[in-house]
Amino acid sequence: MLTIKKKDKVIVLAGKDKGKSGEVLRVFPDKMTAIVSRINLAKRHSRPTQNEPGGIKDKELPVPISRLMLLCPKCGQAIRPRFGNLSDGKKVRICRRCGEMIL
């Protein structure tokens, strides 16, 4: 089961962007990768269209999930969440340090 979901704040553990943090834009569970805003940028050349001018633009490429760690929204620490169950049986992620539920 993946510990990282869309709209989570994460920090990069390894690679050229080590130490940077950003928001997860998309997760690919089958490839175990995620796209994080302003992380792992590459230059892409694009042709002009009716809506967009052409040129060289930065594009986020997928990062392996093993290089990312979840940031707790309450304590701000990089954590590996534990899983717990609510009274209605719903599975939730919980911060190991402060005990706060991560939605």
N, C-alpha and C positions, 0 to 999 in steps of 0.2 A: 504494500500500500504506500502511495506517495505521501510525503509529509509536506510538500509544497503545492500550493494551489494558485489559481489566477488571482491577482490583486494583492498577493502577499508581499511584504517587504523582505528582501533577502540581501545577504552579503556574500561576496565572492571570496572563496577560500584559496584558490590557486589560479595561476595563469597571468596574462598580461594586465588584467583588471583587478588583481588581488587587492582586497581591502575596500573596494568600491561597493556601494549599495544601490539598489534600485527596486522598482516594482515589477512583479512578474506580469507580462502581457499575455502570454500563452504558454501552455504546457503540452508536451507531446509524450504521453505515458508509454506508448509503444516503443519509442526511441530513447526514453529516459532523458529527455532534454527539455529546456525551457528557454523562452525568449524573455530577456530582462531589459527594461528601458535603459538606454544609453550605456549598455554593456556589450562587449564583443562586437564593436562596430567595424564595418567594412565599407569601402567605397563602391558604389554601384553607378554605372553610367546609364542614363535613361533618355529615351527619345522624347521630343516634345509631343504633347497631345493637345486637344482642344482645351482641357481643363488645367493641365500642368505644363510649366515650361521644362525644357530638357536640361540636362546638366549632370554634374557629379553629385550624388547624394549619399549620405550616410545611412546604412541599414543595419539593424540589429540581427545578428545571427544566433542560432541556438547555442546554449551552453549546457554541458552535461550537468545533471542534477546533483551528481556527486561533488561538484565544485561549488555548490550553493548551500547556504545555511540560513534557516529561518530567523528573522529578527522578531523578538517578542514586542508587541505594540505597547505593553505597559512598562516593562523594565528596560527595553532597548538592547538587551543582550542577545547574542547569537546563541540559539538553542537547538537541541534536538527534542522535539515535542514528544510527550507521551500521550497515549490515547485513553480516554475514559468514556463511560456511557452516562447519559442523562437518564432521568427517571422514566422518560417515554421510550427509551431504548435507542435514541439517536447517538451516534458515535461522534465525539468531539476531540479536538486537539487541546492539550493543556501544557502550559509552560512548566518545565521542571524546576525553575528557579523561584518564580513568584506564585505559581499555582493558578494563574489567570487563564481563563478559557480563551482560545484563539479562534475567532470566527472567520 
